[in-house]
Amino acid sequence: MGNAMLIAAITISIVMVTTWVISLIVKNASIVDIVWGAGFAITAVVLAVSVDGNSGRQILLAIMVGVWGMRLALYLAKRNIGHGEDWRYKAMRKKKGSKFGLISLVTVFGLQGVLMWTVSLPVMFGNADKSPGVGPISVMGILVWIVGFGFESTGDAQLAKFKKEPANAGKVMDKGLWSLTRHPNYFGDACLWWGIGIVGAETGSGVIGFIGPVVMTFFLLKVSGVPMLERSLHKRRVGYDEYVARTSGFLPRPPKKI
């Protein structure tokens, strides 16, 4: 297990330091958002080919993490490239001045690297144990992953289509999955990582890997996901307060009648 942890740490360090260097060259720290998903995918593949474990589970985890990570990376690349640096990093760059480059290595790229390693714990545990093989627990994890991936990818697609219509500028997206939860993409993200955690837990010792989805869910709910986005949307979207009153903040449910 220690070998898997070390390999993951080295892989993630290389990915994040390389991304940081590129961000200095292009003067855009936002690229870290695109690399977030891709970094998980790269780590899962590296673990699958370099750790001695159950090949069936290794391939399964590489596919689950790889499909999620690369879809997210491509989606964010399509959405973000050509639109300049995200306002969060612009504000930090303005505040830190000439020190931003070095500070961002720790507070942006380093922090996300640590989170990536922590969330990837179920992948490490799932790769590091040869037995048991892929069984009913993994099937359960796959089903949970499918639900999560469906919510995230469908929610992103519905929102992207909504934003393409000029008439929707400044309006609240409350159709499709967005009528069931204000954050179908975040719910899906958390859900699919719980699915990955379940697959990793089939090894027995892999239950420790549930630390990963717990951390992912916590950050989505309490730190960088829902709270940060909602503070912004309350200011930018007409009717958002009414939307909040009738729509679940995370777990999907039919909207309330108000």
C-alpha positions in Angstrom: 0.0 0.0 0.0 2.9 2.3 0.8 4.2 1.8 -2.7 0.8 2.9 -4.3 0.7 6.0 -2.0 4.2 7.0 -3.0 3.6 6.4 -6.8 0.4 8.5 -6.6 2.2 11.3 -4.7 5.1 11.4 -7.3 2.6 11.3 -10.2 0.4 14.1 -8.8 3.5 16.2 -7.9 4.8 16.0 -11.5 1.4 16.9 -12.9 0.8 19.9 -10.6 4.3 21.3 -10.9 4.3 21.0 -14.6 0.9 22.7 -14.7 2.2 25.5 -12.4 5.2 26.1 -14.8 2.8 26.3 -17.8 0.6 28.7 -15.8 3.5 31.1 -15.3 4.3 31.0 -19.0 0.7 31.7 -20.1 0.0 33.9 -17.1 -3.2 32.0 -16.4 -3.7 29.9 -13.2 -7.1 28.8 -14.4 -5.6 25.9 -16.3 -5.4 24.1 -12.9 -9.2 23.7 -13.2 -8.8 21.8 -16.5 -6.0 19.7 -15.1 -8.0 18.8 -12.0 -9.9 16.0 -13.7 -7.1 15.0 -16.0 -4.7 14.6 -13.0 -7.0 12.0 -11.4 -7.2 10.1 -14.6 -3.4 10.1 -15.1 -2.8 9.0 -11.5 -5.3 6.1 -11.9 -3.7 4.9 -15.1 -0.2 5.1 -13.6 -1.3 3.1 -10.6 -2.9 0.5 -12.7 0.3 -0.1 -14.7 2.8 0.2 -11.9 1.3 -1.4 -8.8 1.1 -5.2 -8.3 -2.7 -5.8 -7.7 -5.8 -7.4 -9.1 -5.8 -6.6 -12.8 -9.5 -6.7 -13.1 -10.1 -4.1 -10.4 -7.2 -2.0 -11.6 -8.6 -1.7 -15.1 -12.1 -1.0 -13.7 -10.8 1.8 -11.4 -8.7 3.3 -14.3 -11.8 3.3 -16.5 -14.1 4.8 -13.8 -11.7 7.5 -12.9 -10.4 8.1 -16.4 -13.8 8.5 -18.0 -14.9 10.9 -15.3 -11.6 12.9 -15.2 -11.2 13.3 -19.0 -14.8 14.2 -19.6 -14.5 16.9 -16.9 -11.2 18.1 -18.3 -12.6 18.4 -21.8 -15.8 20.1 -20.7 -13.9 22.7 -18.7 -11.4 23.2 -21.5 -14.2 23.9 -24.0 -15.9 26.2 -21.6 -12.8 28.1 -20.3 -10.2 28.3 -23.0 -10.3 31.7 -24.7 -12.1 33.5 -21.9 -9.1 34.6 -19.8 -8.2 33.9 -16.2 -11.0 33.0 -13.8 -12.0 35.9 -11.5 -10.8 34.0 -8.4 -7.2 33.9 -9.6 -7.4 37.4 -11.0 -8.3 38.7 -7.6 -5.5 36.7 -6.0 -3.0 37.8 -8.6 -4.0 41.5 -8.0 -3.7 41.1 -4.2 -0.4 39.2 -4.2 1.3 41.1 -7.0 4.7 39.9 -8.1 4.6 37.2 -5.4 1.6 35.5 -6.9 3.5 33.0 -9.0 5.4 31.5 -6.0 2.4 31.8 -3.7 0.1 30.0 -6.2 2.5 27.1 -6.3 1.5 26.4 -2.7 -2.0 27.8 -2.3 -3.4 26.8 -5.6 -1.4 24.0 -7.3 0.0 22.5 -4.1 -3.3 22.5 -2.2 -5.2 20.9 -5.2 -2.4 18.3 -5.4 -2.9 17.4 -1.8 -6.6 17.1 -2.3 -6.2 15.1 -5.4 -4.0 12.6 -3.5 -6.4 12.4 -0.6 -9.5 11.9 -2.8 -7.6 9.2 -4.8 -7.1 7.1 -1.7 -9.8 4.5 -2.7 -8.0 4.1 -6.1 -4.7 3.5 -4.3 -6.3 0.9 -2.0 -8.1 -0.7 -4.8 -4.9 -1.1 -6.8 -2.7 -2.3 -4.0 -4.5 -5.6 -3.0 -4.6 -8.7 -5.2 -7.7 -10.2 -3.6 -10.6 -10.5 -3.7 -11.3 -10.0 -7.3 -14.1 -7.9 -8.8 -17.4 -9.1 -7.2 -20.8 -7.9 -6.1 -19.5 -5.0 -4.0 -17.8 -3.6 -7.1 -21.0 -4.0 -9.1 -22.7 -1.9 -6.4 -20.0 0.7 -6.8 -20.4 0.7 -10.6 -24.1 1.4 -10.3 -23.5 4.3 -7.9 -20.9 5.6 -10.2 -23.3 5.4 -13.2 -25.9 7.5 -11.3 -23.3 10.1 -10.3 -21.7 10.3 -13.8 -25.2 10.6 -15.3 -26.1 13.5 -13.0 -22.8 15.3 -13.6 -22.5 15.0 -17.3 -26.2 15.5 -18.0 -26.4 18.5 -15.7 -23.3 20.1 -17.4 -24.8 19.5 -20.8 -28.2 21.0 -19.8 -26.6 24.1 -18.4 -24.3 24.6 -21.4 -27.4 24.4 -23.7 -29.3 26.8 -21.5 -26.4 29.3 -21.6 -26.1 29.3 -25.3 -29.5 31.0 -25.6 -29.0 34.8 -25.5 -32.6 35.2 -24.0 -31.4 33.2 -20.9 -28.7 35.7 -19.9 -29.1 36.5 -16.2 -31.8 34.0 -15.7 -31.9 30.9 -13.5 -31.5 27.5 -14.9 -34.3 25.5 -13.3 -35.2 22.9 -15.9 -34.3 19.2 -16.2 -32.0 18.0 -13.4 -31.7 21.6 -12.2 -35.3 21.4 -11.1 -34.4 18.5 -8.7 -31.2 20.0 -7.2 -29.5 23.3 -7.5 -26.2 21.5 -8.2 -26.7 18.3 -10.1 -23.1 18.4 -11.3 -21.8 18.6 -7.7 -24.2 15.9 -6.5 -23.0 13.7 -9.4 -19.4 14.4 -8.6 -19.8 13.3 -5.0 -21.9 10.3 -5.9 -19.5 8.8 -8.5 -16.6 9.2 -6.1 -18.6 7.2 -3.5 -19.0 4.6 -6.2 -15.3 4.5 -6.7 -14.9 4.3 -3.0 -17.2 1.2 -2.9 -15.1 -0.5 -5.6 -11.9 0.2 -3.6 -13.5 -1.1 -0.4 -14.0 -4.6 -1.8 -10.5 -5.3 -0.8 -11.5 -5.0 2.9 -8.7 -2.7 3.9 -10.0 -0.4 1.2 -12.7 0.9 3.5 -10.1 3.4 4.7 -10.3 4.8 1.2 -13.7 6.2 2.0 -11.7 9.2 3.3 -11.5 10.2 -0.3 -15.2 10.6 -1.1 -15.8 12.1 2.4 -13.2 14.8 1.6 -14.6 15.4 -1.9 -18.2 15.7 -0.6 -17.1 18.0 2.2 -15.3 20.4 -0.1 -18.2 20.4 -2.6 -20.8 21.1 0.1 -18.9 23.3 2.5 -15.8 24.9 0.9 -15.1 25.4 -2.8 -18.3 24.1 -4.4 -21.8 25.0 -3.3 -21.0 27.9 -0.9 -18.7 29.8 -3.3 -21.0 29.4 -6.3 -24.2 30.3 -4.5 -22.7 33.5 -3.1 -22.0 34.6 -6.6 -25.4 33.4 -8.1 -27.4 35.3 -5.5 -25.9 38.5 -6.8 -26.0 37.6 -10.6 -29.2 35.8 -11.2 -32.7 37.3 -11.0 -35.1 35.1 -9.1 -32.4 33.0 -7.5 -33.9 33.4 -4.0 -37.1 31.9 -5.2 -35.2 29.1 -6.9 -33.4 28.3 -3.6 -36.8 28.3 -1.7 -38.2 25.5 -3.9 -35.2 23.5 -5.0 -33.0 21.1 -3.0 -29.5 22.4 -2.4 -27.8 19.0 -3.1 -29.7 15.8 -2.9 -32.3 15.5 -5.7 -36.0 15.7 -4.9 -39.1 17.1 -6.6 -39.3 20.9 -6.2 -41.4 22.4 -3.4 -44.6 24.3 -4.3 -44.4 27.8 -3.0 
